[in-house]
Amino acid sequence: MKFDLSYRSSRQTITGLFLISHYGRVMYMLRNIMKNKLVFEIVLF
C-alpha cells in the first residue's frame, strides 16, 4: 500500500516535470518566433 502510494506520487512528479519541460520548450520556441518576427518586421519597414 505504501509502495503503491509512493509509486503513484513519483509518477505524478515525473508527469509534472515532463509537462513543465514541454511547456518551457514551447514558450522558448514562441519567444524565438516572436523575436524573429520582430527582426523580420524591422527589415521590412
PDB file with SEQRES, HELIX, SHEET and CRYST1 records, atoms N, CA, C and O in Angstrom:
SEQRES   1 A   45  MET LYS PHE ASP LEU SER TYR ARG SER SER ARG GLN THR          
SEQRES   2 A   45  ILE THR GLY LEU PHE LEU ILE SER HIS TYR GLY ARG VAL          
SEQRES   3 A   45  MET TYR MET LEU ARG ASN ILE MET LYS ASN LYS LEU VAL          
SEQRES   4 A   45  PHE GLU ILE VAL LEU PHE                                      
HELIX    1 AA1 LYS A    2  LEU A   44  1                                  43    
CRYST1    1.000    1.000    1.000  90.00  90.00  90.00 P 1           1          
ATOM      1  N   MET A   1       0.846  -1.208   0.000  1.00  0.00           N  
ATOM      2  CA  MET A   1       0.000   0.000   0.000  1.00  0.00           C  
ATOM      3  C   MET A   1       0.876   1.249   0.000  1.00  0.00           C  
ATOM      4  O   MET A   1       0.669   2.178  -0.782  1.00  0.00           O  
ATOM      5  N   LYS A   2       1.861   1.245   0.902  1.00  0.00           N  
ATOM      6  CA  LYS A   2       2.781   2.380   0.987  1.00  0.00           C  
ATOM      7  C   LYS A   2       3.578   2.523  -0.319  1.00  0.00           C  
ATOM      8  O   LYS A   2       3.781   3.625  -0.829  1.00  0.00           O  
ATOM      9  N   PHE A   3       4.020   1.376  -0.837  1.00  0.00           N  
ATOM     10  CA  PHE A   3       4.783   1.347  -2.083  1.00  0.00           C  
ATOM     11  C   PHE A   3       3.938   1.883  -3.245  1.00  0.00           C  
ATOM     12  O   PHE A   3       4.420   2.656  -4.073  1.00  0.00           O  
ATOM     13  N   ASP A   4       2.670   1.460  -3.290  1.00  0.00           N  
ATOM     14  CA  ASP A   4       1.755   1.899  -4.346  1.00  0.00           C  
ATOM     15  C   ASP A   4       1.591   3.418  -4.305  1.00  0.00           C  
ATOM     16  O   ASP A   4       1.572   4.071  -5.348  1.00  0.00           O  
ATOM     17  N   LEU A   5       1.474   3.970  -3.115  1.00  0.00           N  
ATOM     18  CA  LEU A   5       1.288   5.419  -2.957  1.00  0.00           C  
ATOM     19  C   LEU A   5       2.520   6.177  -3.436  1.00  0.00           C  
ATOM     20  O   LEU A   5       2.410   7.173  -4.150  1.00  0.00           O  
ATOM     21  N   SER A   6       3.693   5.695  -3.036  1.00  0.00           N  
ATOM     22  CA  SER A   6       4.933   6.368  -3.450  1.00  0.00           C  
ATOM     23  C   SER A   6       5.134   6.240  -4.957  1.00  0.00           C  
ATOM     24  O   SER A   6       5.618   7.168  -5.604  1.00  0.00           O  
ATOM     25  N   TYR A   7       4.764   5.095  -5.509  1.00  0.00           N  
ATOM     26  CA  TYR A   7       4.886   4.870  -6.950  1.00  0.00           C  
ATOM     27  C   TYR A   7       3.997   5.855  -7.708  1.00  0.00           C  
ATOM     28  O   TYR A   7       4.414   6.449  -8.703  1.00  0.00           O  
ATOM     29  N   ARG A   8       2.761   6.017  -7.219  1.00  0.00           N  
ATOM     30  CA  ARG A   8       1.816   6.918  -7.877  1.00  0.00           C  
ATOM     31  C   ARG A   8       2.286   8.365  -7.784  1.00  0.00           C  
ATOM     32  O   ARG A   8       2.190   9.113  -8.756  1.00  0.00           O  
ATOM     33  N   SER A   9       2.792   8.761  -6.621  1.00  0.00           N  
ATOM     34  CA  SER A   9       3.251  10.143  -6.444  1.00  0.00           C  
ATOM     35  C   SER A   9       4.485  10.415  -7.301  1.00  0.00           C  
ATOM     36  O   SER A   9       4.637  11.509  -7.845  1.00  0.00           O  
ATOM     37  N   SER A  10       5.366   9.420  -7.422  1.00  0.00           N  
ATOM     38  CA  SER A  10       6.553   9.594  -8.269  1.00  0.00           C  
ATOM     39  C   SER A  10       6.147   9.702  -9.733  1.00  0.00           C  
ATOM     40  O   SER A  10       6.746  10.456 -10.499  1.00  0.00           O  
ATOM     41  N   ARG A  11       5.125   8.941 -10.114  1.00  0.00           N  
ATOM     42  CA  ARG A  11       4.612   9.029 -11.486  1.00  0.00           C  
ATOM     43  C   ARG A  11       4.051  10.413 -11.744  1.00  0.00           C  
ATOM     44  O   ARG A  11       4.292  10.990 -12.804  1.00  0.00           O  
ATOM     45  N   GLN A  12       3.305  10.955 -10.791  1.00  0.00           N  
ATOM     46  CA  GLN A  12       2.732  12.304 -10.923  1.00  0.00           C  
ATOM     47  C   GLN A  12       3.846  13.332 -11.036  1.00  0.00           C  
ATOM     48  O   GLN A  12       3.752  14.265 -11.833  1.00  0.00           O  
ATOM     49  N   THR A  13       4.896  13.169 -10.246  1.00  0.00           N  
ATOM     50  CA  THR A  13       6.028  14.096 -10.270  1.00  0.00           C  
ATOM     51  C   THR A  13       6.727  14.051 -11.627  1.00  0.00           C  
ATOM     52  O   THR A  13       7.069  15.090 -12.191  1.00  0.00           O  
ATOM     53  N   ILE A  14       6.935  12.851 -12.143  1.00  0.00           N  
ATOM     54  CA  ILE A  14       7.578  12.692 -13.456  1.00  0.00           C  
ATOM     55  C   ILE A  14       6.711  13.323 -14.539  1.00  0.00           C  
ATOM     56  O   ILE A  14       7.220  14.022 -15.415  1.00  0.00           O  
ATOM     57  N   THR A  15       5.405  13.080 -14.483  1.00  0.00           N  
ATOM     58  CA  THR A  15       4.479  13.659 -15.454  1.00  0.00           C  
ATOM     59  C   THR A  15       4.504  15.176 -15.363  1.00  0.00           C  
ATOM     60  O   THR A  15       4.518  15.867 -16.382  1.00  0.00           O  
ATOM     61  N   GLY A  16       4.508  15.698 -14.124  1.00  0.00           N  
ATOM     62  CA  GLY A  16       4.550  17.142 -13.908  1.00  0.00           C  
ATOM     63  C   GLY A  16       5.822  17.761 -14.466  1.00  0.00           C  
ATOM     64  O   GLY A  16       5.783  18.808 -15.112  1.00  0.00           O  
ATOM     65  N   LEU A  17       6.952  17.106 -14.210  1.00  0.00           N  
ATOM     66  CA  LEU A  17       8.235  17.598 -14.730  1.00  0.00           C  
ATOM     67  C   LEU A  17       8.248  17.582 -16.251  1.00  0.00           C  
ATOM     68  O   LEU A  17       8.750  18.508 -16.888  1.00  0.00           O  
ATOM     69  N   PHE A  18       7.686  16.513 -16.830  1.00  0.00           N  
ATOM     70  CA  PHE A  18       7.623  16.402 -18.293  1.00  0.00           C  
ATOM     71  C   PHE A  18       6.785  17.535 -18.870  1.00  0.00           C  
ATOM     72  O   PHE A  18       7.174  18.164 -19.855  1.00  0.00           O  
ATOM     73  N   LEU A  19       5.619  17.798 -18.248  1.00  0.00           N  
ATOM     74  CA  LEU A  19       4.741  18.867 -18.717  1.00  0.00           C  
ATOM     75  C   LEU A  19       5.417  20.225 -18.610  1.00  0.00           C  
ATOM     76  O   LEU A  19       5.328  21.047 -19.522  1.00  0.00           O  
ATOM     77  N   ILE A  20       6.104  20.457 -17.474  1.00  0.00           N  
ATOM     78  CA  ILE A  20       6.794  21.731 -17.261  1.00  0.00           C  
ATOM     79  C   ILE A  20       7.890  21.919 -18.309  1.00  0.00           C  
ATOM     80  O   ILE A  20       8.032  23.002 -18.876  1.00  0.00           O  
ATOM     81  N   SER A  21       8.660  20.866 -18.565  1.00  0.00           N  
ATOM     82  CA  SER A  21       9.753  20.967 -19.545  1.00  0.00           C  
ATOM     83  C   SER A  21       9.184  21.186 -20.949  1.00  0.00           C  
ATOM     84  O   SER A  21       9.736  21.965 -21.726  1.00  0.00           O  
ATOM     85  N   HIS A  22       8.086  20.502 -21.275  1.00  0.00           N  
ATOM     86  CA  HIS A  22       7.455  20.651 -22.577  1.00  0.00           C  
ATOM     87  C   HIS A  22       6.918  22.067 -22.733  1.00  0.00           C  
ATOM     88  O   HIS A  22       7.097  22.690 -23.779  1.00  0.00           O  
ATOM     89  N   TYR A  23       6.252  22.581 -21.684  1.00  0.00           N  
ATOM     90  CA  TYR A  23       5.701  23.939 -21.703  1.00  0.00           C  
ATOM     91  C   TYR A  23       6.818  24.964 -21.862  1.00  0.00           C  
ATOM     92  O   TYR A  23       6.682  25.928 -22.615  1.00  0.00           O  
ATOM     93  N   GLY A  24       7.918  24.753 -21.151  1.00  0.00           N  
ATOM     94  CA  GLY A  24       9.060  25.654 -21.242  1.00  0.00           C  
ATOM     95  C   GLY A  24       9.643  25.669 -22.651  1.00  0.00           C  
ATOM     96  O   GLY A  24      10.021  26.720 -23.168  1.00  0.00           O  
ATOM     97  N   ARG A  25       9.710  24.488 -23.266  1.00  0.00           N  
ATOM     98  CA  ARG A  25      10.232  24.393 -24.637  1.00  0.00           C  
ATOM     99  C   ARG A  25       9.313  25.130 -25.608  1.00  0.00           C  
ATOM    100  O   ARG A  25       9.781  25.838 -26.499  1.00  0.00           O  
ATOM    101  N   VAL A  26       7.994  24.960 -25.430  1.00  0.00           N  
ATOM    102  CA  VAL A  26       7.022  25.638 -26.298  1.00  0.00           C  
ATOM    103  C   VAL A  26       7.145  27.151 -26.139  1.00  0.00           C  
ATOM    104  O   VAL A  26       7.152  27.882 -27.129  1.00  0.00           O  
ATOM    105  N   MET A  27       7.243  27.625 -24.889  1.00  0.00           N  
ATOM    106  CA  MET A  27       7.374  29.061 -24.641  1.00  0.00           C  
ATOM    107  C   MET A  27       8.665  29.602 -25.246  1.00  0.00           C  
ATOM    108  O   MET A  27       8.677  30.699 -25.802  1.00  0.00           O  
ATOM    109  N   TYR A  28       9.744  28.842 -25.141  1.00  0.00           N  
ATOM    110  CA  TYR A  28      11.035  29.242 -25.709  1.00  0.00           C  
ATOM    111  C   TYR A  28      10.926  29.357 -27.232  1.00  0.00           C  
ATOM    112  O   TYR A  28      11.432  30.309 -27.826  1.00  0.00           O  
ATOM    113  N   MET A  29      10.263  28.382 -27.857  1.00  0.00           N  
ATOM    114  CA  MET A  29      10.058  28.423 -29.310  1.00  0.00           C  
ATOM    115  C   MET A  29       9.218  29.621 -29.703  1.00  0.00           C  
ATOM    116  O   MET A  29       9.534  30.308 -30.675  1.00  0.00           O  
ATOM    117  N   LEU A  30       8.140  29.882 -28.954  1.00  0.00           N  
ATOM    118  CA  LEU A  30       7.281  31.026 -29.247  1.00  0.00           C  
ATOM    119  C   LEU A  30       8.049  32.326 -29.120  1.00  0.00           C  
ATOM    120  O   LEU A  30       7.886  33.226 -29.943  1.00  0.00           O  
ATOM    121  N   ARG A  31       8.892  32.436 -28.090  1.00  0.00           N  
ATOM    122  CA  ARG A  31       9.675  33.646 -27.884  1.00  0.00           C  
ATOM    123  C   ARG A  31      10.661  33.855 -29.035  1.00  0.00           C  
ATOM    124  O   ARG A  31      10.862  34.979 -29.493  1.00  0.00           O  
ATOM    125  N   ASN A  32      11.271  32.763 -29.494  1.00  0.00           N  
ATOM    126  CA  ASN A  32      12.185  32.852 -30.639  1.00  0.00           C  
ATOM    127  C   ASN A  32      11.442  33.281 -31.896  1.00  0.00           C  
ATOM    128  O   ASN A  32      11.944  34.094 -32.673  1.00  0.00           O  
ATOM    129  N   ILE A  33      10.238  32.733 -32.098  1.00  0.00           N  
ATOM    130  CA  ILE A  33       9.424  33.089 -33.259  1.00  0.00           C  
ATOM    131  C   ILE A  33       9.069  34.577 -33.200  1.00  0.00           C  
ATOM    132  O   ILE A  33       9.154  35.280 -34.207  1.00  0.00           O  
ATOM    133  N   MET A  34       8.674  35.050 -32.024  1.00  0.00           N  
ATOM    134  CA  MET A  34       8.322  36.459 -31.870  1.00  0.00           C  
ATOM    135  C   MET A  34       9.537  37.353 -32.134  1.00  0.00           C  
ATOM    136  O   MET A  34       9.415  38.405 -32.763  1.00  0.00           O  
ATOM    137  N   LYS A  35      10.701  36.932 -31.653  1.00  0.00           N  
ATOM    138  CA  LYS A  35      11.933  37.690 -31.867  1.00  0.00           C  
ATOM    139  C   LYS A  35      12.258  37.754 -33.364  1.00  0.00           C  
ATOM    140  O   LYS A  35      12.609  38.810 -33.891  1.00  0.00           O  
ATOM    141  N   ASN A  36      12.136  36.602 -34.036  1.00  0.00           N  
ATOM    142  CA  ASN A  36      12.403  36.553 -35.480  1.00  0.00           C  
ATOM    143  C   ASN A  36      11.399  37.411 -36.243  1.00  0.00           C  
ATOM    144  O   ASN A  36      11.756  38.087 -37.209  1.00  0.00           O  
ATOM    145  N   LYS A  37      10.142  37.380 -35.803  1.00  0.00           N  
ATOM    146  CA  LYS A  37       9.093  38.173 -36.443  1.00  0.00           C  
ATOM    147  C   LYS A  37       9.409  39.657 -36.298  1.00  0.00           C  
ATOM    148  O   LYS A  37       9.235  40.434 -37.238  1.00  0.00           O  
ATOM    149  N   LEU A  38       9.873  40.043 -35.112  1.00  0.00           N  
ATOM    150  CA  LEU A  38      10.232  41.435 -34.863  1.00  0.00           C  
ATOM    151  C   LEU A  38      11.367  41.871 -35.789  1.00  0.00           C  
ATOM    152  O   LEU A  38      11.305  42.939 -36.399  1.00  0.00           O  
ATOM    153  N   VAL A  39      12.397  41.040 -35.887  1.00  0.00           N  
ATOM    154  CA  VAL A  39      13.532  41.319 -36.777  1.00  0.00           C  
ATOM    155  C   VAL A  39      13.042  41.406 -38.219  1.00  0.00           C  
ATOM    156  O   VAL A  39      13.456  42.288 -38.971  1.00  0.00           O  
ATOM    157  N   PHE A  40      12.162  40.490 -38.596  1.00  0.00           N  
ATOM    158  CA  PHE A  40      11.599  40.450 -39.947  1.00  0.00           C  
ATOM    159  C   PHE A  40      10.863  41.752 -40.256  1.00  0.00           C  
ATOM    160  O   PHE A  40      11.016  42.312 -41.342  1.00  0.00           O  
ATOM    161  N   GLU A  41      10.062  42.234 -39.298  1.00  0.00           N  
ATOM    162  CA  GLU A  41       9.312  43.477 -39.477  1.00  0.00           C  
ATOM    163  C   GLU A  41      10.240  44.679 -39.566  1.00  0.00           C  
ATOM    164  O   GLU A  41       9.992  45.603 -40.341  1.00  0.00           O  
ATOM    165  N   ILE A  42      11.313  44.669 -38.771  1.00  0.00           N  
ATOM    166  CA  ILE A  42      12.283  45.768 -38.798  1.00  0.00           C  
ATOM    167  C   ILE A  42      12.971  45.807 -40.170  1.00  0.00           C  
ATOM    168  O   ILE A  42      13.206  46.878 -40.729  1.00  0.00           O  
ATOM    169  N   VAL A  43      13.290  44.612 -40.700  1.00  0.00           N  
ATOM    170  CA  VAL A  43      13.932  44.530 -42.021  1.00  0.00           C  
ATOM    171  C   VAL A  43      12.975  45.019 -43.103  1.00  0.00           C  
ATOM    172  O   VAL A  43      13.375  45.724 -44.030  1.00  0.00           O  
ATOM    173  N   LEU A  44      11.692  44.632 -42.971  1.00  0.00           N  
ATOM    174  CA  LEU A  44      10.706  45.005 -43.990  1.00  0.00           C  
ATOM    175  C   LEU A  44      10.434  46.509 -44.016  1.00  0.00           C  
ATOM    176  O   LEU A  44      10.359  47.111 -45.087  1.00  0.00           O  
ATOM    177  N   PHE A  45      10.288  47.109 -42.840  1.00  0.00           N  
ATOM    178  CA  PHE A  45       9.861  48.515 -42.803  1.00  0.00           C  
ATOM    179  C   PHE A  45      11.016  49.465 -42.494  1.00  0.00           C  
ATOM    180  O   PHE A  45      10.816  50.678 -42.429  1.00  0.00           O  
TER     181      PHE A  45                                                      
END                                                                             
